[in-house]
Amino acid sequence: MKTTVVVLALSATIGWAGELPTWEMAKLEGLNETQWTPAATEGGVSYRAARAGRQAAWTVPAWWGKTFRPAKGTRYVLEVRYKDTVKSPAVFYSHAGLVRNWGHSRLHRFGGAADGKWKTVSVPVSWDLLCRAPGKETTAFSIAAKGADLPVSGVAVRMAKPGDAERFRRETRAWVARANARRFPKLEAGPKAEPVLPAGVPFPNLVP
């Protein structure tokens, strides 16, 4: 897929001096108008919406330095503030350099309650799911939503911390359960059981 290079209002959207970046979607410039709606404000929250049926991308400086990928073993979390307007989960992607023609790789699904509430989802991304664009100092992300435009207020990068891996797994089990309930409405649920995960299971590199 093609992505549009974004000219950032750096002073407003990215903290330097060693800080991890935060992107306010309403302040990003140069976004593809076929993928994103114009900036708007609702209840004091500024946002742009990823257009339904499109993979809405944005391009940003590679914040981890001059290397092609972050240092091996580095694990980040991207905190995405969004309004849940969709009946099926939206999908968050990163430029990982693993897909043919430098396409984007799927990281996490989120939302799907269509309750109109503003929420924050924590999207895990490890060092091997991030890379620079060929010959450039940028990387890119994208969000795809179906059935309705998905308002996104901002995305903030932070380092992973204890509890993030289990949160990811819990959210993944939840959206899979919702999807199965819609696909198989007459199927009776079996006995409930709590998953048992072995100690030392690493933060996920590969996600569904």
N, C-alpha and C positions, 0 to 999 in steps of 0.2 A: 504494500500500500504506500501511497505517497503522503508525506507529511509536510506541513507548511512550516517554514522556519519562522519562529516567533521573535519579534523584537520586544524585549522585556523592559518595562519601566523599573530599572534595577533598584533604585533607591526605595521604591515602594513595595517591591515584591520579593526581593532576595536579600537576606542578611549575609554580609561577608565576614571578614575577620574570624574565620574558623567556624562560623555558625552554619548549621544545615539550612537548606533553603525552604522557604514557604512561598507558594504561588497563589495569589489572589486572582481568581479566574476573570473577574470583572475588569481587572487592570491589565491583563495580558493584551498585547497588540499583535496584529497580523494573523489572527486565527482565521481558519478557513470558514467562511460564512455558510457554506453548505453543510458544515459539521456542527457549528456552534451558533446559538442565537445571540443577538446583541446583548450587551450588558444591561442588567435590570436590577431593581431593588424591591424587596418585599419584606415588610415588617422590620426594616432596618438591616436586613441581610442582603448584601450585594452578591450577584452571581451571574454566570452564563449557563445556559442549558445545553447539554449534549443532545443534538437532534435525534429523534427516534429513527431507528433503522440505519444510522450512520456510525462509523467508528470515529469518534471525535478526538483528534490528536492535538498535542501541544509539544513544542520543542523548547528545551531549556539548556543552559550550560551544564556540562558534566562537572559536578561539584567536588568529586573525589580526587581531582588532581590531573596529572598529565598521562596517567596510564590508561590503557584501553578499557580495563575494568577496574572496579575498586579492589583493594587488597583482598587476597584469598581469605575466605572465612568471615568477611564483613557482612553483617546482616542489618538491614534497615527496616523501618516500618513507615509507610506513607499513610498519614491520617487524612481521610477524605471526608469533607463536610458536604452533605448532599441532602436534597429533599426527596423523600421516597414517594415517587409518583408512578412507579411501574408495578405491574402485576407479576412479572417474572424477573428474576435477578439480573441486574446490570453486570457487565464484565469489565474488569480493570486489566489493562495490558501494559507491558514495558517493552522498550527496545532492548532485546537481549542478544541479538546477533545469532539466534538459533534457528530462525525461520528463513526459508528461501527468499531471495530478493530483499533481505534486511527487513522483513516484516516484523510485527509485534507478537510477543508471546503472552499468553493468558496467565494472569497471576491469581485472581480471586473473583468470586461472584459476591454481590451484595445487594441489599434491598429486596424488593419484591412484595412488600406488604401493601403498597399503594395506599398508605394511610395519610399521605400529605404532610408527614412530620419531618422536620430537619433532624438529621442523624449524623453520626460520625462513625466511619468504619475504619479499622486498622488493617491495611494491606501489607503483608510481608513481602519483602524483596531482598534476596541474597545477592552477593557479589557476582555470581555467575548468571544472574538474570538482568544485568545492567551492562551497557557498553556504550562507547562513543560511536557516532555515525562515521562511516568511512571518510577519512581525511578531514574531519571536523572536530570541534571541541564541544559538541552538543550531544545530548541524548534526548529521548522522547518517550512520552506515555500516551495512552489513549483510553477512552471509555466508550463502551457500546451499550445502548439501551434499546429495548423494543417496546412498541405499543404506546409510548408517551415520551415527550422530551424530559430529560433528567437534569434539573437544576443542580449545579455544583458551585459552592461558594469558594472553596479553597482546598489546597493540598499542602500539607506540611510534612517534611521529612524529619525523622528522628531515628536514633539508634534503637535496635531491638532490646527488649528487657525481659526479665522473667515473667511468665504468664502470657506472652504474645503467642507462642506456639499453640498452647492449649486453647486460647481464644480463637485462633484461626481454625483449628480443628472443630471446635464447637460450632462456629458459624457455618462451616462447610457442612457439617452433619445436619444443621437446621435447614439450609436451603435445599439440600438433597431430599430431606423428609417432606418439605413443602412441595417440591416438584413431583415426588412420587405420589403424594396424596392427590394431586390434580390428575396425574396420569392414570392412577388406579384407585378411583374413589370407592369402589366396592370391596377393596382388599382389606381384610381385617388385620390389624396390627398384632404381632406376636408378643410374647412376654417381654416386658421392658428389662433392659440390663444396662449397667454402666460400663462403658468401655474401659479396659485395663491396658494402659500403655506402659511398656517397660521403662525403667529408669534410664536416663541418659539419651533418650531419643532426641536427635538434633533438631534444631529449627528447620522447617521444611525448605529444601532447595527447589524441588519440583512440586508444583501444585496442580490441581485438576483444572 
